[in-house]
Amino acid sequence: MGGAGSLSATLSARNLKLWTDYSGSDPETGYGGDVRSDFQSQPPPTYFTLRVNLGF
């Protein structure tokens, strides 16, 4: 009694790199008609998530 029966870990990451040749901060923001504007817009942050599952 008291021992773990299973353990798993998952590491994921999002928004690691801009995969286009777009020179602005984020190619998916700032559409206003036919003109694209990055004024006062922030790109999505890069973040990592670690999930640990422990089964008893």
C-alpha distance matrix in Angstrom:
0.0 3.8 5.8 8.8 10.2 13.8 16.1 19.9 22.7 26.2 29.3 32.4 35.9 38.8 42.5 42.6 46.3 49.4 50.3 53.9 57.0 57.3 58.3 57.0 53.7 52.4 54.3 52.8 54.1 57.5 59.3 62.5 64.7 65.7 65.0 61.6 61.0 58.2 59.7 57.0 54.2 50.9 49.2 45.6 43.2 41.2 37.5 34.2 30.9 27.5 24.6 21.0 18.5 14.8 12.7 9.1
3.8 0.0 3.8 6.7 9.3 12.3 13.9 17.5 20.0 23.6 26.4 29.6 32.9 35.9 39.5 39.6 43.3 46.4 47.5 51.1 54.1 54.3 55.1 53.8 50.4 49.3 51.4 49.9 51.1 54.5 56.4 59.6 61.9 62.9 62.0 58.6 57.8 55.0 56.4 53.6 50.9 47.6 45.9 42.4 39.9 37.9 34.2 30.9 27.7 24.3 21.6 18.0 15.8 12.1 10.8 7.6
5.8 3.8 0.0 3.8 6.4 9.2 11.0 14.7 17.5 21.1 24.0 27.3 30.8 33.9 37.6 37.4 41.0 44.3 45.1 48.8 51.8 52.2 53.1 52.1 48.8 47.6 49.6 48.3 49.7 53.2 55.1 58.3 60.6 61.4 60.6 57.1 56.5 53.6 55.2 52.6 49.8 46.4 44.5 41.0 38.5 36.2 32.6 29.1 26.0 22.4 19.8 16.1 14.0 10.3 9.2 6.7
8.8 6.7 3.8 0.0 3.8 5.7 7.3 11.1 14.0 17.5 20.6 23.8 27.3 30.4 34.1 34.0 37.7 40.8 41.6 45.2 48.3 48.7 49.8 48.7 45.5 44.2 46.1 44.8 46.3 49.8 51.6 54.9 57.1 57.8 57.1 53.6 53.1 50.3 52.0 49.6 46.6 43.3 41.2 37.7 35.3 33.0 29.4 25.9 22.7 19.2 16.4 12.7 10.4 6.8 5.9 4.6
10.2 9.3 6.4 3.8 0.0 3.8 7.1 10.6 14.1 17.4 20.8 23.8 27.5 30.5 34.3 34.3 37.7 40.8 41.2 44.9 48.1 48.6 50.0 49.1 46.0 44.4 46.0 44.6 46.4 49.9 51.5 54.8 56.8 57.5 57.0 53.6 53.4 50.8 52.7 50.4 47.3 44.0 41.8 38.2 36.1 33.7 30.2 26.7 23.4 20.1 17.1 13.6 10.7 7.7 5.4 4.8
13.8 12.3 9.2 5.7 3.8 0.0 3.8 6.9 10.5 13.7 17.2 20.2 23.9 27.0 30.7 30.6 34.1 37.1 37.5 41.1 44.4 45.0 46.3 45.5 42.5 40.9 42.4 41.1 43.0 46.6 48.1 51.5 53.5 54.0 53.5 50.2 50.0 47.4 49.4 47.3 44.1 40.8 38.4 34.8 32.8 30.3 26.9 23.3 20.2 16.8 13.9 10.6 7.9 5.8 4.9 6.8
16.1 13.9 11.0 7.3 7.1 3.8 0.0 3.8 7.0 10.5 13.8 17.0 20.6 23.8 27.5 27.3 30.8 33.9 34.4 38.1 41.3 41.8 43.1 42.2 39.2 37.8 39.5 38.3 40.1 43.8 45.5 48.9 51.0 51.4 50.7 47.3 47.0 44.2 46.2 44.1 40.9 37.6 35.2 31.7 29.4 26.8 23.5 19.8 16.8 13.3 10.7 7.4 5.7 4.7 6.3 9.1
19.9 17.5 14.7 11.1 10.6 6.9 3.8 0.0 3.8 6.9 10.4 13.4 17.1 20.3 24.0 23.8 27.2 30.3 30.7 34.4 37.6 38.2 39.5 38.8 35.8 34.3 35.9 34.8 36.8 40.4 42.0 45.5 47.5 47.9 47.2 43.8 43.6 40.9 43.1 41.1 37.8 34.5 32.0 28.5 26.4 23.7 20.4 16.8 13.9 10.6 8.2 5.8 5.2 6.7 8.8 12.2
22.7 20.0 17.5 14.0 14.1 10.5 7.0 3.8 0.0 3.8 6.8 10.1 13.7 17.0 20.6 20.3 23.8 27.0 27.6 31.3 34.4 34.9 36.1 35.3 32.3 31.0 32.8 31.9 33.7 37.3 39.1 42.7 44.8 45.0 44.2 40.7 40.3 37.6 39.7 37.7 34.5 31.1 28.5 25.1 22.8 20.0 16.8 13.2 10.4 7.1 5.6 4.4 6.3 8.8 11.7 15.1
26.2 23.6 21.1 17.5 17.4 13.7 10.5 6.9 3.8 0.0 3.8 6.6 10.3 13.5 17.1 16.9 20.4 23.5 24.0 27.7 30.8 31.4 32.6 31.9 29.0 27.5 29.1 28.2 30.2 33.9 35.6 39.1 41.1 41.3 40.6 37.1 36.9 34.2 36.5 34.6 31.3 28.0 25.3 21.9 19.8 17.0 14.0 10.5 8.0 5.8 5.1 6.5 8.6 11.9 14.6 18.2
29.3 26.4 24.0 20.6 20.8 17.2 13.8 10.4 6.8 3.8 0.0 3.8 7.0 10.6 14.0 13.5 17.1 20.3 21.2 24.8 27.8 28.3 29.3 28.7 25.7 24.5 26.4 25.8 27.6 31.3 33.2 36.8 38.9 39.0 38.0 34.4 34.0 31.2 33.4 31.7 28.4 25.0 22.2 19.0 16.7 13.6 10.8 7.2 5.7 4.6 6.5 8.9 11.7 14.9 18.0 21.5
32.4 29.6 27.3 23.8 23.8 20.2 17.0 13.4 10.1 6.6 3.8 0.0 3.8 7.0 10.6 10.6 14.1 17.0 17.9 21.5 24.6 24.9 26.1 25.4 22.5 21.0 22.7 22.0 24.0 27.7 29.5 33.1 35.2 35.2 34.3 30.7 30.5 27.8 30.2 28.6 25.2 21.9 19.0 15.7 13.9 10.9 8.5 5.7 5.2 6.6 8.5 11.7 14.3 17.8 20.6 24.3
35.9 32.9 30.8 27.3 27.5 23.9 20.6 17.1 13.7 10.3 7.0 3.8 0.0 3.8 7.0 6.9 10.6 13.6 14.9 18.4 21.3 21.4 22.5 21.7 18.8 17.5 19.4 19.1 20.9 24.6 26.6 30.2 32.4 32.3 31.1 27.5 27.1 24.3 26.7 25.2 21.9 18.5 15.5 12.4 10.5 7.3 5.8 4.4 6.3 8.9 11.6 15.0 17.8 21.3 24.2 27.8
38.8 35.9 33.9 30.4 30.5 27.0 23.8 20.3 17.0 13.5 10.6 7.0 3.8 0.0 3.8 5.6 8.7 11.0 12.6 15.8 18.7 18.5 19.7 18.6 15.7 14.1 15.9 15.3 17.2 20.9 22.8 26.4 28.6 28.5 27.4 23.8 23.5 20.9 23.4 22.1 18.6 15.5 12.2 9.1 8.1 5.7 5.7 6.6 8.7 12.0 14.3 17.9 20.5 24.1 26.9 30.5
42.5 39.5 37.6 34.1 34.3 30.7 27.5 24.0 20.6 17.1 14.0 10.6 7.0 3.8 0.0 3.8 5.7 7.5 9.7 12.6 15.3 14.8 15.9 14.8 12.0 10.6 12.5 12.5 14.4 18.0 20.0 23.7 25.9 25.6 24.2 20.6 20.2 17.6 20.3 19.3 15.8 12.8 9.2 6.9 6.6 4.8 7.1 9.3 12.0 15.4 18.0 21.6 24.3 27.8 30.7 34.3
42.6 39.6 37.4 34.0 34.3 30.6 27.3 23.8 20.3 16.9 13.5 10.6 6.9 5.6 3.8 0.0 3.8 7.2 9.2 12.5 14.8 15.1 15.9 15.6 13.1 12.5 14.5 15.3 17.2 20.6 22.7 26.4 28.5 27.8 26.3 22.6 22.2 19.4 22.1 21.2 18.1 14.9 11.4 9.8 8.6 5.6 7.9 9.3 12.6 15.5 18.4 21.7 24.7 28.1 31.1 34.7
46.3 43.3 41.0 37.7 37.7 34.1 30.8 27.2 23.8 20.4 17.1 14.1 10.6 8.7 5.7 3.8 0.0 3.8 5.9 9.0 11.1 11.7 12.6 12.9 11.1 10.6 12.1 13.8 15.9 19.1 21.0 24.7 26.5 25.4 23.8 20.2 20.1 17.6 20.5 20.3 17.3 14.6 10.9 10.5 10.3 8.4 11.3 13.1 16.3 19.2 22.1 25.5 28.3 31.8 34.7 38.3
49.4 46.4 44.3 40.8 40.8 37.1 33.9 30.3 27.0 23.5 20.3 17.0 13.6 11.0 7.5 7.2 3.8 0.0 3.8 5.7 7.9 8.1 9.5 9.9 8.8 7.9 8.7 10.9 13.2 16.2 17.8 21.4 23.1 21.8 20.3 16.8 17.0 14.8 18.1 18.5 15.4 13.4 9.8 10.3 11.4 10.6 13.9 16.2 19.2 22.3 25.0 28.5 31.2 34.8 37.6 41.2
50.3 47.5 45.1 41.6 41.2 37.5 34.4 30.7 27.6 24.0 21.2 17.9 14.9 12.6 9.7 9.2 5.9 3.8 0.0 3.8 7.0 8.5 11.0 12.2 12.0 10.6 10.1 12.2 15.2 18.1 19.0 22.7 23.7 22.1 21.1 18.0 18.9 17.3 20.9 21.6 18.6 16.9 13.3 13.5 14.7 13.6 16.5 18.2 21.0 23.8 26.3 29.6 32.1 35.7 38.3 42.0
53.9 51.1 48.8 45.2 44.9 41.1 38.1 34.4 31.3 27.7 24.8 21.5 18.4 15.8 12.6 12.5 9.0 5.7 3.8 0.0 3.8 5.4 8.5 10.3 11.2 9.9 8.4 11.2 14.1 16.4 16.9 20.4 21.1 19.1 18.1 15.3 16.6 15.6 19.3 20.7 17.9 16.9 13.7 14.8 16.6 16.2 19.4 21.5 24.3 27.3 29.8 33.2 35.6 39.2 41.8 45.5
57.0 54.1 51.8 48.3 48.1 44.4 41.3 37.6 34.4 30.8 27.8 24.6 21.3 18.7 15.3 14.8 11.1 7.9 7.0 3.8 0.0 3.8 6.2 9.1 11.1 10.9 9.5 13.0 15.2 16.9 17.5 20.5 21.2 18.7 17.4 14.8 16.0 15.1 18.5 20.4 18.2 17.6 14.9 16.7 18.5 18.3 21.7 24.0 27.1 30.1 32.8 36.2 38.8 42.4 45.1 48.8
57.3 54.3 52.2 48.7 48.6 45.0 41.8 38.2 34.9 31.4 28.3 24.9 21.4 18.5 14.8 15.1 11.7 8.1 8.5 5.4 3.8 0.0 3.8 5.8 8.1 7.9 6.5 10.3 11.8 13.2 14.1 17.1 18.1 15.8 14.1 11.2 12.2 11.3 14.8 16.8 14.7 14.6 12.3 14.7 16.9 17.5 21.1 23.8 26.8 30.1 32.8 36.3 38.9 42.5 45.3 48.9
58.3 55.1 53.1 49.8 50.0 46.3 43.1 39.5 36.1 32.6 29.3 26.1 22.5 19.7 15.9 15.9 12.6 9.5 11.0 8.5 6.2 3.8 0.0 3.8 6.9 8.4 8.4 12.2 12.8 13.7 15.2 17.8 19.3 17.2 14.7 11.7 11.6 10.2 13.1 15.1 13.7 13.5 12.0 14.9 16.7 17.5 21.3 24.3 27.5 30.9 33.7 37.3 40.1 43.6 46.6 50.2
57.0 53.8 52.1 48.7 49.1 45.5 42.2 38.8 35.3 31.9 28.7 25.4 21.7 18.6 14.8 15.6 12.9 9.9 12.2 10.3 9.1 5.8 3.8 0.0 3.8 5.7 6.7 10.0 9.6 10.4 12.6 15.3 17.4 15.9 13.1 9.7 8.7 6.6 9.7 11.4 9.8 10.0 9.0 12.3 14.5 16.1 19.7 23.0 26.2 29.7 32.4 36.1 38.9 42.4 45.3 48.9
53.7 50.4 48.8 45.5 46.0 42.5 39.2 35.8 32.3 29.0 25.7 22.5 18.8 15.7 12.0 13.1 11.1 8.8 12.0 11.2 11.1 8.1 6.9 3.8 0.0 3.8 6.9 9.2 8.6 10.3 13.2 16.1 18.7 17.8 15.2 11.4 10.0 6.8 9.5 10.0 7.7 6.8 5.3 8.8 10.8 12.7 16.3 19.7 22.8 26.4 29.2 32.8 35.7 39.2 42.1 45.6
52.4 49.3 47.6 44.2 44.4 40.9 37.8 34.3 31.0 27.5 24.5 21.0 17.5 14.1 10.6 12.5 10.6 7.9 10.6 9.9 10.9 7.9 8.4 5.7 3.8 0.0 3.8 5.5 5.9 8.6 11.0 14.4 16.8 16.2 14.1 10.3 9.8 7.4 10.8 11.3 8.1 7.4 5.0 7.5 10.5 12.4 15.7 19.0 21.7 25.4 27.8 31.5 34.1 37.7 40.5 44.1
54.3 51.4 49.6 46.1 46.0 42.4 39.5 35.9 32.8 29.1 26.4 22.7 19.4 15.9 12.5 14.5 12.1 8.7 10.1 8.4 9.5 6.5 8.4 6.7 6.9 3.8 0.0 3.8 5.8 8.1 9.1 12.7 14.4 13.4 11.9 8.4 9.3 8.5 12.2 13.6 10.7 10.8 8.7 10.6 13.8 15.3 18.5 21.6 24.0 27.7 29.8 33.6 35.9 39.6 42.1 45.8
52.8 49.9 48.3 44.8 44.6 41.1 38.3 34.8 31.9 28.2 25.8 22.0 19.1 15.3 12.5 15.3 13.8 10.9 12.2 11.2 13.0 10.3 12.2 10.0 9.2 5.5 3.8 0.0 3.8 7.0 7.8 11.5 13.4 13.3 12.4 9.2 10.1 9.6 12.9 13.8 10.4 10.8 8.9 9.8 13.5 15.4 18.1 21.1 23.1 26.8 28.6 32.3 34.4 38.1 40.5 44.1
54.1 51.1 49.7 46.3 46.4 43.0 40.1 36.8 33.7 30.2 27.6 24.0 20.9 17.2 14.4 17.2 15.9 13.2 15.2 14.1 15.2 11.8 12.8 9.6 8.6 5.9 5.8 3.8 0.0 3.7 6.0 9.4 12.1 12.7 11.1 7.8 7.5 6.8 9.7 10.4 7.3 8.6 8.2 9.8 13.6 16.2 18.9 22.3 24.3 28.1 30.0 33.7 35.9 39.6 42.0 45.5
57.5 54.5 53.2 49.8 49.9 46.6 43.8 40.4 37.3 33.9 31.3 27.7 24.6 20.9 18.0 20.6 19.1 16.2 18.1 16.4 16.9 13.2 13.7 10.4 10.3 8.6 8.1 7.0 3.7 0.0 3.8 6.3 9.5 10.4 8.3 5.5 4.8 5.6 7.7 9.3 7.5 10.2 10.9 13.1 16.6 19.5 22.3 25.7 27.8 31.6 33.5 37.3 39.4 43.1 45.5 49.0
59.3 56.4 55.1 51.6 51.5 48.1 45.5 42.0 39.1 35.6 33.2 29.5 26.6 22.8 20.0 22.7 21.0 17.8 19.0 16.9 17.5 14.1 15.2 12.6 13.2 11.0 9.1 7.8 6.0 3.8 0.0 3.8 6.1 7.2 6.4 4.9 6.5 8.8 10.9 12.9 11.3 13.8 14.0 15.8 19.6 22.2 24.9 28.1 30.0 33.8 35.4 39.2 41.2 44.8 47.1 50.6
62.5 59.6 58.3 54.9 54.8 51.5 48.9 45.5 42.7 39.1 36.8 33.1 30.2 26.4 23.7 26.4 24.7 21.4 22.7 20.4 20.5 17.1 17.8 15.3 16.1 14.4 12.7 11.5 9.4 6.3 3.8 0.0 3.8 6.2 5.6 6.3 7.5 10.6 11.7 14.0 13.2 16.3 17.1 19.1 22.8 25.6 28.3 31.6 33.4 37.2 38.8 42.6 44.5 48.1 50.3 53.8
64.7 61.9 60.6 57.1 56.8 53.5 51.0 47.5 44.8 41.1 38.9 35.2 32.4 28.6 25.9 28.5 26.5 23.1 23.7 21.1 21.2 18.1 19.3 17.4 18.7 16.8 14.4 13.4 12.1 9.5 6.1 3.8 0.0 3.8 5.6 7.8 10.2 13.6 15.0 17.6 16.7 19.7 20.1 22.0 25.7 28.2 31.0 34.2 35.9 39.6 41.1 44.9 46.7 50.3 52.4 55.9
65.7 62.9 61.4 57.8 57.5 54.0 51.4 47.9 45.0 41.3 39.0 35.2 32.3 28.5 25.6 27.8 25.4 21.8 22.1 19.1 18.7 15.8 17.2 15.9 17.8 16.2 13.4 13.3 12.7 10.4 7.2 6.2 3.8 0.0 3.8 6.6 9.9 13.4 15.3 18.3 17.4 20.1 20.1 22.3 25.9 28.2 31.2 34.3 36.4 40.0 41.7 45.5 47.4 51.1 53.3 56.9
65.0 62.0 60.6 57.1 57.0 53.5 50.7 47.2 44.2 40.6 38.0 34.3 31.1 27.4 24.2 26.3 23.8 20.3 21.1 18.1 17.4 14.1 14.7 13.1 15.2 14.1 11.9 12.4 11.1 8.3 6.4 5.6 5.6 3.8 0.0 3.8 6.4 10.1 11.8 15.1 14.6 17.5 17.8 20.5 23.9 26.3 29.5 32.8 35.1 38.8 40.8 44.6 46.7 50.4 52.8 56.3
61.6 58.6 57.1 53.6 53.6 50.2 47.3 43.8 40.7 37.1 34.4 30.7 27.5 23.8 20.6 22.6 20.2 16.8 18.0 15.3 14.8 11.2 11.7 9.7 11.4 10.3 8.4 9.2 7.8 5.5 4.9 6.3 7.8 6.6 3.8 0.0 3.8 6.9 9.4 12.4 11.4 14.0 14.1 16.8 20.2 22.6 25.8 29.1 31.5 35.2 37.3 41.1 43.3 47.0 49.5 53.0
61.0 57.8 56.5 53.1 53.4 50.0 47.0 43.6 40.3 36.9 34.0 30.5 27.1 23.5 20.2 22.2 20.1 17.0 18.9 16.6 16.0 12.2 11.6 8.7 10.0 9.8 9.3 10.1 7.5 4.8 6.5 7.5 10.2 9.9 6.4 3.8 0.0 3.8 5.6 8.8 8.5 11.5 12.5 15.6 18.7 21.4 24.6 28.2 30.7 34.5 36.7 40.5 42.9 46.5 49.1 52.6
58.2 55.0 53.6 50.3 50.8 47.4 44.2 40.9 37.6 34.2 31.2 27.8 24.3 20.9 17.6 19.4 17.6 14.8 17.3 15.6 15.1 11.3 10.2 6.6 6.8 7.4 8.5 9.6 6.8 5.6 8.8 10.6 13.6 13.4 10.1 6.9 3.8 0.0 3.8 6.2 5.4 8.0 9.2 12.6 15.4 18.2 21.5 25.1 27.7 31.5 33.9 37.6 40.2 43.8 46.5 50.0
59.7 56.4 55.2 52.0 52.7 49.4 46.2 43.1 39.7 36.5 33.4 30.2 26.7 23.4 20.3 22.1 20.5 18.1 20.9 19.3 18.5 14.8 13.1 9.7 9.5 10.8 12.2 12.9 9.7 7.7 10.9 11.7 15.0 15.3 11.8 9.4 5.6 3.8 0.0 3.8 5.5 8.8 11.3 14.6 17.0 20.1 23.2 26.9 29.5 33.3 35.7 39.4 42.0 45.5 48.3 51.6
57.0 53.6 52.6 49.6 50.4 47.3 44.1 41.1 37.7 34.6 31.7 28.6 25.2 22.1 19.3 21.2 20.3 18.5 21.6 20.7 20.4 16.8 15.1 11.4 10.0 11.3 13.6 13.8 10.4 9.3 12.9 14.0 17.6 18.3 15.1 12.4 8.8 6.2 3.8 0.0 3.8 6.7 10.1 13.0 15.0 18.4 21.1 24.9 27.3 31.0 33.4 37.1 39.7 43.1 46.0 49.2
54.2 50.9 49.8 46.6 47.3 44.1 40.9 37.8 34.5 31.3 28.4 25.2 21.9 18.6 15.8 18.1 17.3 15.4 18.6 17.9 18.2 14.7 13.7 9.8 7.7 8.1 10.7 10.4 7.3 7.5 11.3 13.2 16.7 17.4 14.6 11.4 8.5 5.4 5.5 3.8 0.0 3.8 6.7 9.5 12.0 15.4 18.2 21.9 24.3 28.0 30.3 34.0 36.6 40.0 42.9 46.2
50.9 47.6 46.4 43.3 44.0 40.8 37.6 34.5 31.1 28.0 25.0 21.9 18.5 15.5 12.8 14.9 14.6 13.4 16.9 16.9 17.6 14.6 13.5 10.0 6.8 7.4 10.8 10.8 8.6 10.2 13.8 16.3 19.7 20.1 17.5 14.0 11.5 8.0 8.8 6.7 3.8 0.0 3.8 6.5 8.4 11.8 14.5 18.3 20.8 24.5 27.0 30.6 33.4 36.8 39.7 43.0
49.2 45.9 44.5 41.2 41.8 38.4 35.2 32.0 28.5 25.3 22.2 19.0 15.5 12.2 9.2 11.4 10.9 9.8 13.3 13.7 14.9 12.3 12.0 9.0 5.3 5.0 8.7 8.9 8.2 10.9 14.0 17.1 20.1 20.1 17.8 14.1 12.5 9.2 11.3 10.1 6.7 3.8 0.0 3.8 6.3 9.1 12.2 15.9 18.6 22.3 24.8 28.5 31.3 34.8 37.7 41.1
45.6 42.4 41.0 37.7 38.2 34.8 31.7 28.5 25.1 21.9 19.0 15.7 12.4 9.1 6.9 9.8 10.5 10.3 13.5 14.8 16.7 14.7 14.9 12.3 8.8 7.5 10.6 9.8 9.8 13.1 15.8 19.1 22.0 22.3 20.5 16.8 15.6 12.6 14.6 13.0 9.5 6.5 3.8 0.0 3.8 6.7 9.2 12.8 15.1 18.9 21.3 25.0 27.6 31.1 34.0 37.4
43.2 39.9 38.5 35.3 36.1 32.8 29.4 26.4 22.8 19.8 16.7 13.9 10.5 8.1 6.6 8.6 10.3 11.4 14.7 16.6 18.5 16.9 16.7 14.5 10.8 10.5 13.8 13.5 13.6 16.6 19.6 22.8 25.7 25.9 23.9 20.2 18.7 15.4 17.0 15.0 12.0 8.4 6.3 3.8 0.0 3.8 6.2 9.9 12.6 16.3 19.0 22.6 25.6 28.9 32.0 35.4
41.2 37.9 36.2 33.0 33.7 30.3 26.8 23.7 20.0 17.0 13.6 10.9 7.3 5.7 4.8 5.6 8.4 10.6 13.6 16.2 18.3 17.5 17.5 16.1 12.7 12.4 15.3 15.4 16.2 19.5 22.2 25.6 28.2 28.2 26.3 22.6 21.4 18.2 20.1 18.4 15.4 11.8 9.1 6.7 3.8 0.0 3.8 7.1 10.4 13.8 16.9 20.4 23.5 26.8 30.0 33.4
37.5 34.2 32.6 29.4 30.2 26.9 23.5 20.4 16.8 14.0 10.8 8.5 5.8 5.7 7.1 7.9 11.3 13.9 16.5 19.4 21.7 21.1 21.3 19.7 16.3 15.7 18.5 18.1 18.9 22.3 24.9 28.3 31.0 31.2 29.5 25.8 24.6 21.5 23.2 21.1 18.2 14.5 12.2 9.2 6.2 3.8 0.0 3.8 6.8 10.3 13.3 16.8 19.9 23.2 26.4 29.8
34.2 30.9 29.1 25.9 26.7 23.3 19.8 16.8 13.2 10.5 7.2 5.7 4.4 6.6 9.3 9.3 13.1 16.2 18.2 21.5 24.0 23.8 24.3 23.0 19.7 19.0 21.6 21.1 22.3 25.7 28.1 31.6 34.2 34.3 32.8 29.1 28.2 25.1 26.9 24.9 21.9 18.3 15.9 12.8 9.9 7.1 3.8 0.0 3.8 6.8 10.1 13.4 16.7 19.9 23.2 26.6
30.9 27.7 26.0 22.7 23.4 20.2 16.8 13.9 10.4 8.0 5.7 5.2 6.3 8.7 12.0 12.6 16.3 19.2 21.0 24.3 27.1 26.8 27.5 26.2 22.8 21.7 24.0 23.1 24.3 27.8 30.0 33.4 35.9 36.4 35.1 31.5 30.7 27.7 29.5 27.3 24.3 20.8 18.6 15.1 12.6 10.4 6.8 3.8 0.0 3.8 6.5 10.0 13.1 16.4 19.6 23.0
27.5 24.3 22.4 19.2 20.1 16.8 13.3 10.6 7.1 5.8 4.6 6.6 8.9 12.0 15.4 15.5 19.2 22.3 23.8 27.3 30.1 30.1 30.9 29.7 26.4 25.4 27.7 26.8 28.1 31.6 33.8 37.2 39.6 40.0 38.8 35.2 34.5 31.5 33.3 31.0 28.0 24.5 22.3 18.9 16.3 13.8 10.3 6.8 3.8 0.0 3.8 6.6 10.1 13.2 16.6 19.9
24.6 21.6 19.8 16.4 17.1 13.9 10.7 8.2 5.6 5.1 6.5 8.5 11.6 14.3 18.0 18.4 22.1 25.0 26.3 29.8 32.8 32.8 33.7 32.4 29.2 27.8 29.8 28.6 30.0 33.5 35.4 38.8 41.1 41.7 40.8 37.3 36.7 33.9 35.7 33.4 30.3 27.0 24.8 21.3 19.0 16.9 13.3 10.1 6.5 3.8 0.0 3.8 6.6 10.0 13.2 16.6
21.0 18.0 16.1 12.7 13.6 10.6 7.4 5.8 4.4 6.5 8.9 11.7 15.0 17.9 21.6 21.7 25.5 28.5 29.6 33.2 36.2 36.3 37.3 36.1 32.8 31.5 33.6 32.3 33.7 37.3 39.2 42.6 44.9 45.5 44.6 41.1 40.5 37.6 39.4 37.1 34.0 30.6 28.5 25.0 22.6 20.4 16.8 13.4 10.0 6.6 3.8 0.0 3.8 6.5 10.0 13.2
18.5 15.8 14.0 10.4 10.7 7.9 5.7 5.2 6.3 8.6 11.7 14.3 17.8 20.5 24.3 24.7 28.3 31.2 32.1 35.6 38.8 38.9 40.1 38.9 35.7 34.1 35.9 34.4 35.9 39.4 41.2 44.5 46.7 47.4 46.7 43.3 42.9 40.2 42.0 39.7 36.6 33.4 31.3 27.6 25.6 23.5 19.9 16.7 13.1 10.1 6.6 3.8 0.0 3.8 6.5 10.1
14.8 12.1 10.3 6.8 7.7 5.8 4.7 6.7 8.8 11.9 14.9 17.8 21.3 24.1 27.8 28.1 31.8 34.8 35.7 39.2 42.4 42.5 43.6 42.4 39.2 37.7 39.6 38.1 39.6 43.1 44.8 48.1 50.3 51.1 50.4 47.0 46.5 43.8 45.5 43.1 40.0 36.8 34.8 31.1 28.9 26.8 23.2 19.9 16.4 13.2 10.0 6.5 3.8 0.0 3.8 6.7
12.7 10.8 9.2 5.9 5.4 4.9 6.3 8.8 11.7 14.6 18.0 20.6 24.2 26.9 30.7 31.1 34.7 37.6 38.3 41.8 45.1 45.3 46.6 45.3 42.1 40.5 42.1 40.5 42.0 45.5 47.1 50.3 52.4 53.3 52.8 49.5 49.1 46.5 48.3 46.0 42.9 39.7 37.7 34.0 32.0 30.0 26.4 23.2 19.6 16.6 13.2 10.0 6.5 3.8 0.0 3.8
9.1 7.6 6.7 4.6 4.8 6.8 9.1 12.2 15.1 18.2 21.5 24.3 27.8 30.5 34.3 34.7 38.3 41.2 42.0 45.5 48.8 48.9 50.2 48.9 45.6 44.1 45.8 44.1 45.5 49.0 50.6 53.8 55.9 56.9 56.3 53.0 52.6 50.0 51.6 49.2 46.2 43.0 41.1 37.4 35.4 33.4 29.8 26.6 23.0 19.9 16.6 13.2 10.1 6.7 3.8 0.0
